[in-house]
């Protein structure tokens, strides 16, 4: 007998999702955080959109509300643990609980990232606080709430930079740290049913990747063309929707037996690492 996919497995009805970095960075394309928030909302979840820029979070919330979903915005700088605690308390007051934590925070070039022989210690420290320490604190503060519910999930966004050559040291080092953080949480709480996974996007056409470089004087068309050329699959970068689709899968019942993984979404880039040998 043919086994059919149960589309209800991909629904999140009644779930509360906290999306850190859910605001939209200005640009011509959609960011990963906004795409994830919209995808979770379309699957029936209520969304807490958190961002350092409260107005950016409010814009995403407005879009969710116009589509008939439920969402609230929260201003939160994840380099401030007290801000995370306060935002978490607000979410509990508004929604009652949190079932899914989605960490989409990350900075590289905009944070002053450079090669090891050029980077300023303050820049490295700032990137560490945003990319790794902040993410660890959102997990630490939210985990007690997640453990109160069955089938809770944490999804952390890392990067293909963890696996591939990358020119800037702080982003690569901290995104590799996200993998370790994810595995630690997954193994520590597996018996209690809390799942924790990581997604490593490859070259994506998002504002963080493109607009940041344009603001530093790089030519937009050249940036896009150079990045597209590096992607084996159709020679075209991925989009935020690709990460959002994977996020929904991992957070839903469709991914209920998955924990501790690093899901690489890169259009085949990592499969082409190395030279041909015949």
SVG drawing of the C-alpha trace seen along z (x, -y; Angstrom):
<svg xmlns="http://www.w3.org/2000/svg" viewBox="-7 -52 55 54">
<polyline fill="none" stroke="black" stroke-width="0.4" points="0.0,0.0 1.3,-3.4 2.3,-5.5 1.2,-9.1 2.5,-12.2 0.3,-13.5 0.3,-17.2 -1.0,-17.7 2.5,-16.7 3.7,-20.0 1.2,-22.1 1.9,-24.0 -1.6,-24.8 -1.6,-26.0 2.2,-26.4 4.0,-29.5 7.2,-30.3 9.8,-32.8 11.8,-34.0 15.0,-36.0 16.2,-38.1 12.8,-38.0 12.8,-41.6 13.5,-42.4 16.8,-44.1 16.2,-46.7 17.0,-45.3 15.6,-43.9 15.1,-40.4 13.6,-38.8 15.7,-37.9 15.9,-34.4 14.3,-35.6 11.3,-37.2 10.8,-34.2 10.8,-31.8 8.3,-33.9 5.9,-34.0 6.3,-30.3 5.6,-29.3 2.6,-31.7 1.2,-30.1 1.5,-26.7 -0.8,-27.9 1.6,-29.0 1.4,-32.3 4.7,-34.2 6.8,-36.3 9.0,-38.3 12.0,-39.6 14.6,-42.0 17.0,-44.7 15.1,-46.9 11.6,-47.0 10.1,-48.7 11.5,-46.0 9.8,-43.4 6.6,-45.3 6.6,-45.4 6.8,-41.6 4.0,-41.3 1.8,-43.6 2.3,-41.3 1.4,-38.2 -1.7,-39.9 -2.9,-41.0 -2.7,-37.3 -4.9,-36.3 -2.2,-35.0 -1.3,-35.9 1.9,-37.7 3.4,-40.3 6.7,-42.2 9.4,-42.6 12.5,-44.7 15.5,-42.7 19.2,-43.0 20.5,-39.5 23.9,-40.8 21.9,-41.8 20.8,-38.8 18.4,-41.0 16.7,-42.1 16.2,-38.4 14.7,-37.7 12.4,-40.7 11.3,-39.8 10.7,-36.2 8.5,-37.4 6.5,-39.5 6.0,-36.6 4.8,-34.4 2.4,-37.2 1.1,-37.6 1.0,-33.9 1.3,-31.8 4.3,-29.7 6.9,-29.0 7.0,-25.8 9.6,-26.6 12.7,-28.7 14.2,-29.9 17.6,-31.6 18.3,-33.6 20.9,-36.0 24.2,-36.6 26.7,-39.3 29.9,-39.3 31.1,-42.1 28.8,-44.6 30.4,-43.7 33.9,-44.5 34.9,-40.9 38.3,-40.4 41.0,-37.9 42.9,-36.8 45.9,-39.0 43.7,-42.1 40.8,-41.8 40.3,-44.2 39.7,-42.5 36.6,-44.6 35.1,-43.5 35.8,-39.8 34.3,-40.3 31.2,-41.9 30.6,-39.2 31.1,-36.5 28.5,-38.2 26.0,-38.4 26.6,-35.1 27.3,-32.7 27.0,-34.0 23.7,-35.7 22.3,-32.5 23.5,-30.5 21.6,-32.9 18.4,-32.8 18.6,-29.0 19.4,-29.0 16.6,-31.4 14.0,-29.7 14.8,-26.0 13.0,-25.9 9.8,-27.0 10.3,-24.6 10.6,-21.7 7.2,-22.4 5.7,-21.4 5.9,-18.2 7.6,-18.1 9.4,-21.4 12.1,-22.4 15.1,-24.7 16.4,-25.6 19.7,-27.5 21.0,-29.0 24.7,-28.5 26.3,-28.8 28.1,-26.8 31.1,-28.9 31.4,-26.4 32.4,-23.8 34.0,-25.7 36.8,-28.2 35.7,-31.6 37.8,-34.8 36.7,-36.2 37.7,-34.6 35.1,-35.7 32.0,-34.6 33.5,-31.3 34.6,-30.6 31.4,-31.6 29.2,-29.7 31.2,-26.6 30.5,-27.3 26.7,-27.2 27.2,-23.6 28.7,-22.7 26.0,-24.6 23.3,-22.7 24.8,-19.3 25.3,-20.0 21.6,-20.9 20.4,-18.0 22.3,-15.5 21.6,-17.0 17.8,-17.2 17.0,-14.3 15.5,-12.1 13.2,-14.9 11.9,-15.2 13.4,-18.6 14.8,-18.5 17.6,-20.9 18.9,-21.2 21.0,-23.4 20.6,-24.7 23.7,-25.8 22.7,-28.0 25.0,-28.2 25.2,-31.2 21.8,-32.9 20.4,-36.0 19.4,-37.8 19.9,-41.4 22.6,-40.3 24.7,-38.8 24.1,-41.4 23.1,-44.7 25.9,-44.7 28.5,-44.3 26.9,-46.9 27.0,-49.4 30.7,-48.7 31.1,-49.9 30.9,-46.6 29.0,-46.4 25.7,-44.7 25.6,-43.0 29.2,-41.7 28.4,-40.4 25.3,-38.5 27.0,-37.1 30.1,-35.9 28.0,-34.2 25.6,-32.6 28.6,-31.2 29.8,-29.3 26.5,-27.4 26.4,-24.0 22.6,-23.8 21.5,-25.9 24.3,-28.4 21.9,-30.3 21.9,-31.3 19.3,-30.1 16.5,-32.3 15.2,-32.8 12.2,-30.7 14.5,-27.7 15.7,-28.1 12.1,-28.8 10.9,-25.5 13.6,-23.5 12.9,-25.3 9.2,-24.3 10.1,-20.7 12.5,-20.5 10.0,-22.2 7.0,-20.1 5.9,-16.5 7.4,-15.6 10.8,-16.0 9.9,-14.4 12.8,-11.9 15.4,-14.4 17.7,-16.0 21.3,-17.1 21.8,-17.5 23.4,-20.1 21.2,-20.5 23.2,-22.0 21.2,-23.9 23.6,-25.0 22.6,-23.9 25.2,-21.2 28.2,-23.4 29.5,-21.2 29.3,-18.1 31.7,-19.7 34.5,-20.4 37.8,-19.1 39.3,-18.3 38.2,-15.7 40.1,-12.4 39.9,-9.8"/>
</svg>
